[in-house]
Amino acid sequence: MESEQLPQQPGNDIKQRRGGVGIWIAIVAIVTVIAVLLVPGEEKSDRSKAPLPPMERPSLLASSEGSASEGANRASVPGATTEKVPSVDAAASEPRGPGAAARTLIRKAQANPPVDLEALWEHASRFEEQRQLDDAYLLYYFTASRGYGPAAMKLGREADPAGFRPGGLFEKPDELQAHKWYGIAARAGIKEAEAALQVLRVRVEKAAAQGSERAHGLMLLWK
């Protein structure tokens, strides 16, 4: 007589179902963890491949300090203006920008050393006559900063309150700039610069004696 098969107990059926569900939950959890770990890696990879933003070039007469020490000195003088430090290297994409003509002349001069500072000085004078002040200032600055006496004397007079002209090379008079350029001109052998420097010092000393904080700050710098 064949033995009669007994039906499975409900408890066994439930255990099997729970076991199957548990396996699926474990699989889903593992897949989720893997996906989470992969996503940051992909973002990092994408970011590393992204191109860097282009660097901006400064403008011709970007207002900046000539040096860190000079910037600190200016900060200690009440009402001191910021020196215009021109960029000689012109952007190729701005052939007609302010000072482009002067920078072209400078590049040509530097390509054929020694640089003829006197020739650049003459170009600066013509630019000034034609009211191309950006070009004129750039050439005066370039030649003066390289020790060309007449250019340094020119900038000293333009910055000196005694010789300042509205609409000239400087926006406002600046004794600190005048003192700097007169000093360079004097070291280049310009006798007028020594006299102008002395007059400037006397005038600032008088202003300091009358209580001018700006003049007092200048005197401290010039000691």
PyMOL CGO cylinders between C-alpha atoms (Angstrom):
from pymol import cmd
from pymol.cgo import CYLINDER

trace = [
    CYLINDER, 0.00, 0.00, 0.00, 1.54, 3.29, -1.04, 0.3, 1, 1, 1, 1, 1, 1,
    CYLINDER, 1.54, 3.29, -1.04, 2.09, 5.68, 1.75, 0.3, 1, 1, 1, 1, 1, 1,
    CYLINDER, 2.09, 5.68, 1.75, -0.06, 8.72, 1.52, 0.3, 1, 1, 1, 1, 1, 1,
    CYLINDER, -0.06, 8.72, 1.52, 1.92, 11.96, 1.07, 0.3, 1, 1, 1, 1, 1, 1,
    CYLINDER, 1.92, 11.96, 1.07, 1.14, 14.41, 3.74, 0.3, 1, 1, 1, 1, 1, 1,
    CYLINDER, 1.14, 14.41, 3.74, 0.64, 18.02, 2.76, 0.3, 1, 1, 1, 1, 1, 1,
    CYLINDER, 0.64, 18.02, 2.76, 3.42, 20.43, 3.73, 0.3, 1, 1, 1, 1, 1, 1,
    CYLINDER, 3.42, 20.43, 3.73, 2.95, 22.18, 6.96, 0.3, 1, 1, 1, 1, 1, 1,
    CYLINDER, 2.95, 22.18, 6.96, 2.02, 25.85, 6.70, 0.3, 1, 1, 1, 1, 1, 1,
    CYLINDER, 2.02, 25.85, 6.70, 4.99, 26.75, 8.91, 0.3, 1, 1, 1, 1, 1, 1,
    CYLINDER, 4.99, 26.75, 8.91, 7.51, 25.31, 6.48, 0.3, 1, 1, 1, 1, 1, 1,
    CYLINDER, 7.51, 25.31, 6.48, 5.92, 27.19, 3.55, 0.3, 1, 1, 1, 1, 1, 1,
    CYLINDER, 5.92, 27.19, 3.55, 6.14, 30.48, 5.43, 0.3, 1, 1, 1, 1, 1, 1,
    CYLINDER, 6.14, 30.48, 5.43, 9.80, 29.89, 6.32, 0.3, 1, 1, 1, 1, 1, 1,
    CYLINDER, 9.80, 29.89, 6.32, 10.66, 29.23, 2.68, 0.3, 1, 1, 1, 1, 1, 1,
    CYLINDER, 10.66, 29.23, 2.68, 8.89, 32.38, 1.55, 0.3, 1, 1, 1, 1, 1, 1,
    CYLINDER, 8.89, 32.38, 1.55, 10.61, 34.46, 4.21, 0.3, 1, 1, 1, 1, 1, 1,
    CYLINDER, 10.61, 34.46, 4.21, 13.94, 33.02, 3.18, 0.3, 1, 1, 1, 1, 1, 1,
    CYLINDER, 13.94, 33.02, 3.18, 13.33, 33.98, -0.46, 0.3, 1, 1, 1, 1, 1, 1,
    CYLINDER, 13.33, 33.98, -0.46, 12.27, 37.49, 0.48, 0.3, 1, 1, 1, 1, 1, 1,
    CYLINDER, 12.27, 37.49, 0.48, 15.34, 37.88, 2.68, 0.3, 1, 1, 1, 1, 1, 1,
    CYLINDER, 15.34, 37.88, 2.68, 17.65, 36.95, -0.18, 0.3, 1, 1, 1, 1, 1, 1,
    CYLINDER, 17.65, 36.95, -0.18, 16.03, 39.50, -2.47, 0.3, 1, 1, 1, 1, 1, 1,
    CYLINDER, 16.03, 39.50, -2.47, 16.31, 42.21, 0.20, 0.3, 1, 1, 1, 1, 1, 1,
    CYLINDER, 16.31, 42.21, 0.20, 20.00, 41.41, 0.63, 0.3, 1, 1, 1, 1, 1, 1,
    CYLINDER, 20.00, 41.41, 0.63, 20.56, 41.60, -3.14, 0.3, 1, 1, 1, 1, 1, 1,
    CYLINDER, 20.56, 41.60, -3.14, 18.77, 44.96, -3.40, 0.3, 1, 1, 1, 1, 1, 1,
    CYLINDER, 18.77, 44.96, -3.40, 20.79, 46.32, -0.46, 0.3, 1, 1, 1, 1, 1, 1,
    CYLINDER, 20.79, 46.32, -0.46, 24.08, 45.24, -2.03, 0.3, 1, 1, 1, 1, 1, 1,
    CYLINDER, 24.08, 45.24, -2.03, 23.15, 46.79, -5.40, 0.3, 1, 1, 1, 1, 1, 1,
    CYLINDER, 23.15, 46.79, -5.40, 22.16, 50.02, -3.66, 0.3, 1, 1, 1, 1, 1, 1,
    CYLINDER, 22.16, 50.02, -3.66, 25.46, 50.23, -1.78, 0.3, 1, 1, 1, 1, 1, 1,
    CYLINDER, 25.46, 50.23, -1.78, 27.43, 49.61, -4.97, 0.3, 1, 1, 1, 1, 1, 1,
    CYLINDER, 27.43, 49.61, -4.97, 25.45, 52.32, -6.79, 0.3, 1, 1, 1, 1, 1, 1,
    CYLINDER, 25.45, 52.32, -6.79, 26.06, 54.83, -3.99, 0.3, 1, 1, 1, 1, 1, 1,
    CYLINDER, 26.06, 54.83, -3.99, 29.78, 54.11, -4.02, 0.3, 1, 1, 1, 1, 1, 1,
    CYLINDER, 29.78, 54.11, -4.02, 30.01, 54.49, -7.78, 0.3, 1, 1, 1, 1, 1, 1,
    CYLINDER, 30.01, 54.49, -7.78, 28.18, 57.83, -8.07, 0.3, 1, 1, 1, 1, 1, 1,
    CYLINDER, 28.18, 57.83, -8.07, 30.74, 60.00, -6.19, 0.3, 1, 1, 1, 1, 1, 1,
    CYLINDER, 30.74, 60.00, -6.19, 33.55, 58.43, -8.19, 0.3, 1, 1, 1, 1, 1, 1,
    CYLINDER, 33.55, 58.43, -8.19, 31.85, 59.34, -11.44, 0.3, 1, 1, 1, 1, 1, 1,
    CYLINDER, 31.85, 59.34, -11.44, 31.25, 62.91, -10.29, 0.3, 1, 1, 1, 1, 1, 1,
    CYLINDER, 31.25, 62.91, -10.29, 34.88, 63.24, -9.28, 0.3, 1, 1, 1, 1, 1, 1,
    CYLINDER, 34.88, 63.24, -9.28, 36.02, 61.89, -12.63, 0.3, 1, 1, 1, 1, 1, 1,
    CYLINDER, 36.02, 61.89, -12.63, 33.74, 64.26, -14.49, 0.3, 1, 1, 1, 1, 1, 1,
    CYLINDER, 33.74, 64.26, -14.49, 35.00, 67.22, -12.50, 0.3, 1, 1, 1, 1, 1, 1,
    CYLINDER, 35.00, 67.22, -12.50, 38.62, 66.31, -13.10, 0.3, 1, 1, 1, 1, 1, 1,
    CYLINDER, 38.62, 66.31, -13.10, 37.95, 66.26, -16.83, 0.3, 1, 1, 1, 1, 1, 1,
    CYLINDER, 37.95, 66.26, -16.83, 36.12, 69.60, -16.83, 0.3, 1, 1, 1, 1, 1, 1,
    CYLINDER, 36.12, 69.60, -16.83, 38.19, 72.42, -18.43, 0.3, 1, 1, 1, 1, 1, 1,
    CYLINDER, 38.19, 72.42, -18.43, 39.54, 75.15, -16.16, 0.3, 1, 1, 1, 1, 1, 1,
    CYLINDER, 39.54, 75.15, -16.16, 38.07, 78.65, -16.62, 0.3, 1, 1, 1, 1, 1, 1,
    CYLINDER, 38.07, 78.65, -16.62, 40.30, 80.98, -18.65, 0.3, 1, 1, 1, 1, 1, 1,
    CYLINDER, 40.30, 80.98, -18.65, 42.48, 83.43, -16.72, 0.3, 1, 1, 1, 1, 1, 1,
    CYLINDER, 42.48, 83.43, -16.72, 41.54, 87.06, -17.08, 0.3, 1, 1, 1, 1, 1, 1,
    CYLINDER, 41.54, 87.06, -17.08, 44.17, 89.49, -18.25, 0.3, 1, 1, 1, 1, 1, 1,
    CYLINDER, 44.17, 89.49, -18.25, 44.56, 92.81, -16.45, 0.3, 1, 1, 1, 1, 1, 1,
    CYLINDER, 44.56, 92.81, -16.45, 43.70, 96.01, -18.26, 0.3, 1, 1, 1, 1, 1, 1,
    CYLINDER, 43.70, 96.01, -18.26, 46.40, 98.43, -19.42, 0.3, 1, 1, 1, 1, 1, 1,
    CYLINDER, 46.40, 98.43, -19.42, 46.19, 100.78, -16.47, 0.3, 1, 1, 1, 1, 1, 1,
    CYLINDER, 46.19, 100.78, -16.47, 44.77, 98.44, -13.88, 0.3, 1, 1, 1, 1, 1, 1,
    CYLINDER, 44.77, 98.44, -13.88, 44.95, 100.18, -10.55, 0.3, 1, 1, 1, 1, 1, 1,
    CYLINDER, 44.95, 100.18, -10.55, 47.47, 98.19, -8.51, 0.3, 1, 1, 1, 1, 1, 1,
    CYLINDER, 47.47, 98.19, -8.51, 50.50, 98.64, -6.33, 0.3, 1, 1, 1, 1, 1, 1,
    CYLINDER, 50.50, 98.64, -6.33, 53.98, 98.72, -7.80, 0.3, 1, 1, 1, 1, 1, 1,
    CYLINDER, 53.98, 98.72, -7.80, 55.17, 96.40, -5.04, 0.3, 1, 1, 1, 1, 1, 1,
    CYLINDER, 55.17, 96.40, -5.04, 54.06, 94.98, -1.70, 0.3, 1, 1, 1, 1, 1, 1,
    CYLINDER, 54.06, 94.98, -1.70, 56.27, 97.40, 0.25, 0.3, 1, 1, 1, 1, 1, 1,
    CYLINDER, 56.27, 97.40, 0.25, 55.09, 100.39, -1.73, 0.3, 1, 1, 1, 1, 1, 1,
    CYLINDER, 55.09, 100.39, -1.73, 51.49, 99.33, -1.23, 0.3, 1, 1, 1, 1, 1, 1,
    CYLINDER, 51.49, 99.33, -1.23, 52.05, 99.18, 2.53, 0.3, 1, 1, 1, 1, 1, 1,
    CYLINDER, 52.05, 99.18, 2.53, 53.63, 102.63, 2.45, 0.3, 1, 1, 1, 1, 1, 1,
    CYLINDER, 53.63, 102.63, 2.45, 50.67, 104.09, 0.59, 0.3, 1, 1, 1, 1, 1, 1,
    CYLINDER, 50.67, 104.09, 0.59, 48.26, 102.54, 3.03, 0.3, 1, 1, 1, 1, 1, 1,
    CYLINDER, 48.26, 102.54, 3.03, 49.99, 104.42, 5.85, 0.3, 1, 1, 1, 1, 1, 1,
    CYLINDER, 49.99, 104.42, 5.85, 49.53, 107.82, 4.15, 0.3, 1, 1, 1, 1, 1, 1,
    CYLINDER, 49.53, 107.82, 4.15, 46.02, 109.31, 4.50, 0.3, 1, 1, 1, 1, 1, 1,
    CYLINDER, 46.02, 109.31, 4.50, 44.48, 110.12, 1.12, 0.3, 1, 1, 1, 1, 1, 1,
    CYLINDER, 44.48, 110.12, 1.12, 47.28, 108.52, -0.89, 0.3, 1, 1, 1, 1, 1, 1,
    CYLINDER, 47.28, 108.52, -0.89, 46.27, 107.62, -4.43, 0.3, 1, 1, 1, 1, 1, 1,
    CYLINDER, 46.27, 107.62, -4.43, 47.03, 104.28, -6.06, 0.3, 1, 1, 1, 1, 1, 1,
    CYLINDER, 47.03, 104.28, -6.06, 49.80, 104.25, -8.64, 0.3, 1, 1, 1, 1, 1, 1,
    CYLINDER, 49.80, 104.25, -8.64, 48.86, 103.23, -12.16, 0.3, 1, 1, 1, 1, 1, 1,
    CYLINDER, 48.86, 103.23, -12.16, 51.11, 100.30, -12.99, 0.3, 1, 1, 1, 1, 1, 1,
    CYLINDER, 51.11, 100.30, -12.99, 50.63, 99.54, -16.68, 0.3, 1, 1, 1, 1, 1, 1,
    CYLINDER, 50.63, 99.54, -16.68, 50.97, 96.09, -18.19, 0.3, 1, 1, 1, 1, 1, 1,
    CYLINDER, 50.97, 96.09, -18.19, 53.46, 96.09, -21.04, 0.3, 1, 1, 1, 1, 1, 1,
    CYLINDER, 53.46, 96.09, -21.04, 52.28, 92.76, -22.46, 0.3, 1, 1, 1, 1, 1, 1,
    CYLINDER, 52.28, 92.76, -22.46, 49.25, 93.45, -24.62, 0.3, 1, 1, 1, 1, 1, 1,
    CYLINDER, 49.25, 93.45, -24.62, 46.60, 90.82, -25.23, 0.3, 1, 1, 1, 1, 1, 1,
    CYLINDER, 46.60, 90.82, -25.23, 46.59, 89.72, -28.86, 0.3, 1, 1, 1, 1, 1, 1,
    CYLINDER, 46.59, 89.72, -28.86, 42.81, 89.91, -28.84, 0.3, 1, 1, 1, 1, 1, 1,
    CYLINDER, 42.81, 89.91, -28.84, 42.92, 93.65, -28.04, 0.3, 1, 1, 1, 1, 1, 1,
    CYLINDER, 42.92, 93.65, -28.04, 45.00, 95.21, -30.83, 0.3, 1, 1, 1, 1, 1, 1,
    CYLINDER, 45.00, 95.21, -30.83, 43.09, 98.49, -30.57, 0.3, 1, 1, 1, 1, 1, 1,
    CYLINDER, 43.09, 98.49, -30.57, 42.74, 98.71, -26.80, 0.3, 1, 1, 1, 1, 1, 1,
    CYLINDER, 42.74, 98.71, -26.80, 44.10, 101.56, -24.66, 0.3, 1, 1, 1, 1, 1, 1,
    CYLINDER, 44.10, 101.56, -24.66, 47.87, 101.75, -24.91, 0.3, 1, 1, 1, 1, 1, 1,
    CYLINDER, 47.87, 101.75, -24.91, 48.08, 99.21, -27.73, 0.3, 1, 1, 1, 1, 1, 1,
    CYLINDER, 48.08, 99.21, -27.73, 50.22, 101.49, -29.88, 0.3, 1, 1, 1, 1, 1, 1,
    CYLINDER, 50.22, 101.49, -29.88, 52.71, 102.08, -27.08, 0.3, 1, 1, 1, 1, 1, 1,
    CYLINDER, 52.71, 102.08, -27.08, 52.96, 98.41, -26.23, 0.3, 1, 1, 1, 1, 1, 1,
    CYLINDER, 52.96, 98.41, -26.23, 53.62, 97.57, -29.86, 0.3, 1, 1, 1, 1, 1, 1,
    CYLINDER, 53.62, 97.57, -29.86, 56.52, 100.03, -29.85, 0.3, 1, 1, 1, 1, 1, 1,
    CYLINDER, 56.52, 100.03, -29.85, 57.86, 98.56, -26.62, 0.3, 1, 1, 1, 1, 1, 1,
    CYLINDER, 57.86, 98.56, -26.62, 57.73, 95.00, -27.92, 0.3, 1, 1, 1, 1, 1, 1,
    CYLINDER, 57.73, 95.00, -27.92, 59.59, 96.03, -31.07, 0.3, 1, 1, 1, 1, 1, 1,
    CYLINDER, 59.59, 96.03, -31.07, 62.19, 97.87, -29.01, 0.3, 1, 1, 1, 1, 1, 1,
    CYLINDER, 62.19, 97.87, -29.01, 62.71, 94.89, -26.71, 0.3, 1, 1, 1, 1, 1, 1,
    CYLINDER, 62.71, 94.89, -26.71, 63.10, 92.59, -29.69, 0.3, 1, 1, 1, 1, 1, 1,
    CYLINDER, 63.10, 92.59, -29.69, 66.10, 94.65, -30.85, 0.3, 1, 1, 1, 1, 1, 1,
    CYLINDER, 66.10, 94.65, -30.85, 68.29, 95.31, -27.80, 0.3, 1, 1, 1, 1, 1, 1,
    CYLINDER, 68.29, 95.31, -27.80, 69.60, 97.53, -26.48, 0.3, 1, 1, 1, 1, 1, 1,
    CYLINDER, 69.60, 97.53, -26.48, 66.29, 99.33, -26.02, 0.3, 1, 1, 1, 1, 1, 1,
    CYLINDER, 66.29, 99.33, -26.02, 66.42, 102.90, -27.33, 0.3, 1, 1, 1, 1, 1, 1,
    CYLINDER, 66.42, 102.90, -27.33, 64.80, 104.73, -24.41, 0.3, 1, 1, 1, 1, 1, 1,
    CYLINDER, 64.80, 104.73, -24.41, 65.27, 108.12, -26.03, 0.3, 1, 1, 1, 1, 1, 1,
    CYLINDER, 65.27, 108.12, -26.03, 63.31, 107.03, -29.10, 0.3, 1, 1, 1, 1, 1, 1,
    CYLINDER, 63.31, 107.03, -29.10, 60.48, 105.75, -26.91, 0.3, 1, 1, 1, 1, 1, 1,
    CYLINDER, 60.48, 105.75, -26.91, 60.54, 109.03, -25.00, 0.3, 1, 1, 1, 1, 1, 1,
    CYLINDER, 60.54, 109.03, -25.00, 60.07, 110.94, -28.26, 0.3, 1, 1, 1, 1, 1, 1,
    CYLINDER, 60.07, 110.94, -28.26, 57.13, 108.70, -29.17, 0.3, 1, 1, 1, 1, 1, 1,
    CYLINDER, 57.13, 108.70, -29.17, 55.64, 109.41, -25.74, 0.3, 1, 1, 1, 1, 1, 1,
    CYLINDER, 55.64, 109.41, -25.74, 55.86, 113.15, -26.33, 0.3, 1, 1, 1, 1, 1, 1,
    CYLINDER, 55.86, 113.15, -26.33, 54.07, 112.81, -29.67, 0.3, 1, 1, 1, 1, 1, 1,
    CYLINDER, 54.07, 112.81, -29.67, 51.36, 110.65, -28.12, 0.3, 1, 1, 1, 1, 1, 1,
    CYLINDER, 51.36, 110.65, -28.12, 50.83, 113.29, -25.46, 0.3, 1, 1, 1, 1, 1, 1,
    CYLINDER, 50.83, 113.29, -25.46, 50.54, 116.03, -28.08, 0.3, 1, 1, 1, 1, 1, 1,
    CYLINDER, 50.54, 116.03, -28.08, 47.90, 113.93, -29.85, 0.3, 1, 1, 1, 1, 1, 1,
    CYLINDER, 47.90, 113.93, -29.85, 46.06, 113.42, -26.52, 0.3, 1, 1, 1, 1, 1, 1,
    CYLINDER, 46.06, 113.42, -26.52, 46.71, 109.67, -26.59, 0.3, 1, 1, 1, 1, 1, 1,
    CYLINDER, 46.71, 109.67, -26.59, 47.39, 109.79, -22.88, 0.3, 1, 1, 1, 1, 1, 1,
    CYLINDER, 47.39, 109.79, -22.88, 47.28, 106.03, -22.24, 0.3, 1, 1, 1, 1, 1, 1,
    CYLINDER, 47.28, 106.03, -22.24, 50.02, 105.49, -24.82, 0.3, 1, 1, 1, 1, 1, 1,
    CYLINDER, 50.02, 105.49, -24.82, 51.99, 108.47, -23.55, 0.3, 1, 1, 1, 1, 1, 1,
    CYLINDER, 51.99, 108.47, -23.55, 51.81, 107.40, -19.92, 0.3, 1, 1, 1, 1, 1, 1,
    CYLINDER, 51.81, 107.40, -19.92, 52.82, 103.84, -20.75, 0.3, 1, 1, 1, 1, 1, 1,
    CYLINDER, 52.82, 103.84, -20.75, 55.94, 104.96, -22.62, 0.3, 1, 1, 1, 1, 1, 1,
    CYLINDER, 55.94, 104.96, -22.62, 56.87, 107.54, -19.98, 0.3, 1, 1, 1, 1, 1, 1,
    CYLINDER, 56.87, 107.54, -19.98, 56.44, 104.91, -17.28, 0.3, 1, 1, 1, 1, 1, 1,
    CYLINDER, 56.44, 104.91, -17.28, 58.43, 102.28, -19.19, 0.3, 1, 1, 1, 1, 1, 1,
    CYLINDER, 58.43, 102.28, -19.19, 61.38, 104.58, -19.87, 0.3, 1, 1, 1, 1, 1, 1,
    CYLINDER, 61.38, 104.58, -19.87, 61.35, 106.27, -16.45, 0.3, 1, 1, 1, 1, 1, 1,
    CYLINDER, 61.35, 106.27, -16.45, 61.23, 102.99, -14.56, 0.3, 1, 1, 1, 1, 1, 1,
    CYLINDER, 61.23, 102.99, -14.56, 64.37, 101.98, -16.48, 0.3, 1, 1, 1, 1, 1, 1,
    CYLINDER, 64.37, 101.98, -16.48, 66.23, 105.05, -15.30, 0.3, 1, 1, 1, 1, 1, 1,
    CYLINDER, 66.23, 105.05, -15.30, 65.67, 107.45, -18.20, 0.3, 1, 1, 1, 1, 1, 1,
    CYLINDER, 65.67, 107.45, -18.20, 65.98, 110.82, -16.49, 0.3, 1, 1, 1, 1, 1, 1,
    CYLINDER, 65.98, 110.82, -16.49, 63.81, 113.05, -18.72, 0.3, 1, 1, 1, 1, 1, 1,
    CYLINDER, 63.81, 113.05, -18.72, 60.86, 110.64, -18.49, 0.3, 1, 1, 1, 1, 1, 1,
    CYLINDER, 60.86, 110.64, -18.49, 61.18, 110.39, -14.71, 0.3, 1, 1, 1, 1, 1, 1,
    CYLINDER, 61.18, 110.39, -14.71, 61.32, 114.18, -14.47, 0.3, 1, 1, 1, 1, 1, 1,
    CYLINDER, 61.32, 114.18, -14.47, 58.22, 114.41, -16.64, 0.3, 1, 1, 1, 1, 1, 1,
    CYLINDER, 58.22, 114.41, -16.64, 56.23, 112.08, -14.39, 0.3, 1, 1, 1, 1, 1, 1,
    CYLINDER, 56.23, 112.08, -14.39, 57.51, 113.87, -11.30, 0.3, 1, 1, 1, 1, 1, 1,
    CYLINDER, 57.51, 113.87, -11.30, 56.26, 117.23, -12.56, 0.3, 1, 1, 1, 1, 1, 1,
    CYLINDER, 56.26, 117.23, -12.56, 52.93, 115.78, -13.62, 0.3, 1, 1, 1, 1, 1, 1,
    CYLINDER, 52.93, 115.78, -13.62, 52.36, 114.27, -10.16, 0.3, 1, 1, 1, 1, 1, 1,
    CYLINDER, 52.36, 114.27, -10.16, 53.71, 117.24, -8.20, 0.3, 1, 1, 1, 1, 1, 1,
    CYLINDER, 53.71, 117.24, -8.20, 50.89, 119.48, -6.90, 0.3, 1, 1, 1, 1, 1, 1,
    CYLINDER, 50.89, 119.48, -6.90, 52.98, 122.46, -8.02, 0.3, 1, 1, 1, 1, 1, 1,
    CYLINDER, 52.98, 122.46, -8.02, 52.91, 121.33, -11.65, 0.3, 1, 1, 1, 1, 1, 1,
    CYLINDER, 52.91, 121.33, -11.65, 49.73, 119.28, -11.77, 0.3, 1, 1, 1, 1, 1, 1,
    CYLINDER, 49.73, 119.28, -11.77, 47.43, 119.84, -14.78, 0.3, 1, 1, 1, 1, 1, 1,
    CYLINDER, 47.43, 119.84, -14.78, 43.83, 118.59, -14.82, 0.3, 1, 1, 1, 1, 1, 1,
    CYLINDER, 43.83, 118.59, -14.82, 43.36, 116.27, -17.77, 0.3, 1, 1, 1, 1, 1, 1,
    CYLINDER, 43.36, 116.27, -17.77, 47.02, 115.32, -17.76, 0.3, 1, 1, 1, 1, 1, 1,
    CYLINDER, 47.02, 115.32, -17.76, 48.77, 112.03, -17.13, 0.3, 1, 1, 1, 1, 1, 1,
    CYLINDER, 48.77, 112.03, -17.13, 47.58, 111.76, -13.51, 0.3, 1, 1, 1, 1, 1, 1,
    CYLINDER, 47.58, 111.76, -13.51, 44.01, 112.00, -12.26, 0.3, 1, 1, 1, 1, 1, 1,
    CYLINDER, 44.01, 112.00, -12.26, 45.07, 113.96, -9.17, 0.3, 1, 1, 1, 1, 1, 1,
    CYLINDER, 45.07, 113.96, -9.17, 48.29, 115.34, -7.69, 0.3, 1, 1, 1, 1, 1, 1,
    CYLINDER, 48.29, 115.34, -7.69, 50.33, 112.92, -5.63, 0.3, 1, 1, 1, 1, 1, 1,
    CYLINDER, 50.33, 112.92, -5.63, 53.36, 113.98, -3.59, 0.3, 1, 1, 1, 1, 1, 1,
    CYLINDER, 53.36, 113.98, -3.59, 54.39, 110.36, -3.08, 0.3, 1, 1, 1, 1, 1, 1,
    CYLINDER, 54.39, 110.36, -3.08, 54.59, 109.77, -6.83, 0.3, 1, 1, 1, 1, 1, 1,
    CYLINDER, 54.59, 109.77, -6.83, 56.34, 113.09, -7.38, 0.3, 1, 1, 1, 1, 1, 1,
    CYLINDER, 56.34, 113.09, -7.38, 58.95, 112.20, -4.76, 0.3, 1, 1, 1, 1, 1, 1,
    CYLINDER, 58.95, 112.20, -4.76, 59.51, 108.79, -6.35, 0.3, 1, 1, 1, 1, 1, 1,
    CYLINDER, 59.51, 108.79, -6.35, 60.03, 110.05, -9.89, 0.3, 1, 1, 1, 1, 1, 1,
    CYLINDER, 60.03, 110.05, -9.89, 62.06, 113.10, -8.86, 0.3, 1, 1, 1, 1, 1, 1,
    CYLINDER, 62.06, 113.10, -8.86, 64.35, 110.72, -7.00, 0.3, 1, 1, 1, 1, 1, 1,
    CYLINDER, 64.35, 110.72, -7.00, 64.86, 108.55, -10.09, 0.3, 1, 1, 1, 1, 1, 1,
    CYLINDER, 64.86, 108.55, -10.09, 65.49, 111.63, -12.22, 0.3, 1, 1, 1, 1, 1, 1,
    CYLINDER, 65.49, 111.63, -12.22, 68.01, 112.97, -9.69, 0.3, 1, 1, 1, 1, 1, 1,
    CYLINDER, 68.01, 112.97, -9.69, 69.90, 109.68, -9.68, 0.3, 1, 1, 1, 1, 1, 1,
    CYLINDER, 69.90, 109.68, -9.68, 69.95, 109.86, -13.48, 0.3, 1, 1, 1, 1, 1, 1,
    CYLINDER, 69.95, 109.86, -13.48, 71.78, 113.19, -13.24, 0.3, 1, 1, 1, 1, 1, 1,
    CYLINDER, 71.78, 113.19, -13.24, 68.89, 115.63, -13.80, 0.3, 1, 1, 1, 1, 1, 1,
    CYLINDER, 68.89, 115.63, -13.80, 69.86, 118.67, -11.67, 0.3, 1, 1, 1, 1, 1, 1,
    CYLINDER, 69.86, 118.67, -11.67, 66.37, 120.15, -11.88, 0.3, 1, 1, 1, 1, 1, 1,
    CYLINDER, 66.37, 120.15, -11.88, 65.07, 117.05, -10.14, 0.3, 1, 1, 1, 1, 1, 1,
    CYLINDER, 65.07, 117.05, -10.14, 67.24, 117.66, -7.08, 0.3, 1, 1, 1, 1, 1, 1,
    CYLINDER, 67.24, 117.66, -7.08, 65.89, 121.20, -6.76, 0.3, 1, 1, 1, 1, 1, 1,
    CYLINDER, 65.89, 121.20, -6.76, 62.29, 120.08, -7.32, 0.3, 1, 1, 1, 1, 1, 1,
    CYLINDER, 62.29, 120.08, -7.32, 62.73, 117.35, -4.72, 0.3, 1, 1, 1, 1, 1, 1,
    CYLINDER, 62.73, 117.35, -4.72, 63.98, 119.86, -2.16, 0.3, 1, 1, 1, 1, 1, 1,
    CYLINDER, 63.98, 119.86, -2.16, 61.08, 122.24, -2.84, 0.3, 1, 1, 1, 1, 1, 1,
    CYLINDER, 61.08, 122.24, -2.84, 58.62, 119.37, -2.50, 0.3, 1, 1, 1, 1, 1, 1,
    CYLINDER, 58.62, 119.37, -2.50, 60.11, 118.33, 0.83, 0.3, 1, 1, 1, 1, 1, 1,
    CYLINDER, 60.11, 118.33, 0.83, 59.96, 121.87, 2.22, 0.3, 1, 1, 1, 1, 1, 1,
    CYLINDER, 59.96, 121.87, 2.22, 56.34, 122.24, 1.17, 0.3, 1, 1, 1, 1, 1, 1,
    CYLINDER, 56.34, 122.24, 1.17, 55.37, 118.94, 2.79, 0.3, 1, 1, 1, 1, 1, 1,
    CYLINDER, 55.37, 118.94, 2.79, 57.29, 119.83, 5.97, 0.3, 1, 1, 1, 1, 1, 1,
    CYLINDER, 57.29, 119.83, 5.97, 55.33, 123.07, 6.26, 0.3, 1, 1, 1, 1, 1, 1,
    CYLINDER, 55.33, 123.07, 6.26, 52.05, 121.22, 5.78, 0.3, 1, 1, 1, 1, 1, 1,
    CYLINDER, 52.05, 121.22, 5.78, 53.05, 118.69, 8.43, 0.3, 1, 1, 1, 1, 1, 1,
    CYLINDER, 53.05, 118.69, 8.43, 53.90, 121.51, 10.85, 0.3, 1, 1, 1, 1, 1, 1,
    CYLINDER, 53.90, 121.51, 10.85, 50.42, 122.92, 10.26, 0.3, 1, 1, 1, 1, 1, 1,
    CYLINDER, 50.42, 122.92, 10.26, 48.85, 119.62, 11.33, 0.3, 1, 1, 1, 1, 1, 1,
    CYLINDER, 48.85, 119.62, 11.33, 48.34, 117.79, 8.01, 0.3, 1, 1, 1, 1, 1, 1,
    CYLINDER, 48.34, 117.79, 8.01, 48.16, 114.06, 8.75, 0.3, 1, 1, 1, 1, 1, 1,
    CYLINDER, 48.16, 114.06, 8.75, 48.92, 113.23, 5.13, 0.3, 1, 1, 1, 1, 1, 1,
    CYLINDER, 48.92, 113.23, 5.13, 52.03, 115.43, 5.12, 0.3, 1, 1, 1, 1, 1, 1,
    CYLINDER, 52.03, 115.43, 5.12, 53.14, 113.94, 8.44, 0.3, 1, 1, 1, 1, 1, 1,
    CYLINDER, 53.14, 113.94, 8.44, 52.80, 110.44, 6.97, 0.3, 1, 1, 1, 1, 1, 1,
    CYLINDER, 52.80, 110.44, 6.97, 54.85, 111.44, 3.94, 0.3, 1, 1, 1, 1, 1, 1,
    CYLINDER, 54.85, 111.44, 3.94, 57.60, 112.86, 6.13, 0.3, 1, 1, 1, 1, 1, 1,
    CYLINDER, 57.60, 112.86, 6.13, 57.81, 109.59, 8.05, 0.3, 1, 1, 1, 1, 1, 1,
    CYLINDER, 57.81, 109.59, 8.05, 58.22, 107.69, 4.78, 0.3, 1, 1, 1, 1, 1, 1,
    CYLINDER, 58.22, 107.69, 4.78, 60.89, 110.02, 3.48, 0.3, 1, 1, 1, 1, 1, 1,
    CYLINDER, 60.89, 110.02, 3.48, 63.15, 109.85, 6.55, 0.3, 1, 1, 1, 1, 1, 1,
]
cmd.load_cgo(trace, "trace")
